[in-house]
Amino acid sequence: MNSAALITMLLAQGIVISVAAYFFYRVLTMPPKPDPDSNSDNDEVLIRQKY
């Protein structure tokens, strides 16, 4: 393998790893979203209704 191919391969792998690491970091540091399915509005209701 000549040096131009080796440099191209290393640059391509470096770019792919950098982008993957960036998005992995963003996913790990993202604040949690509030749960839209939460029933916190009716926590004081003790009797469940039958449907």
C-alpha positions, 0 to 999 in steps of 0.5 A, spaced: 500 500 500 502 506 498 503 512 502 497 516 499 492 510 500 494 509 507 493 517 509 486 517 505 484 510 509 487 513 516 483 520 514 477 517 513 477 512 519 479 518 523 473 522 521 468 516 521 470 515 529 470 522 530 463 523 528 461 517 531 464 519 538 461 526 537 454 523 537 455 518 542 457 524 547 451 528 545 447 522 546 450 521 553 450 528 555 442 530 553 438 532 559 432 527 560 425 529 556 419 530 561 415 523 560 408 525 556 405 519 558 406 521 566 399 521 570 402 526 575 396 530 574 391 525 577 396 522 583 391 524 588 386 519 585 385 513 589 379 509 585 381 507 578 375 507 573 373 501 569 372 501 562 
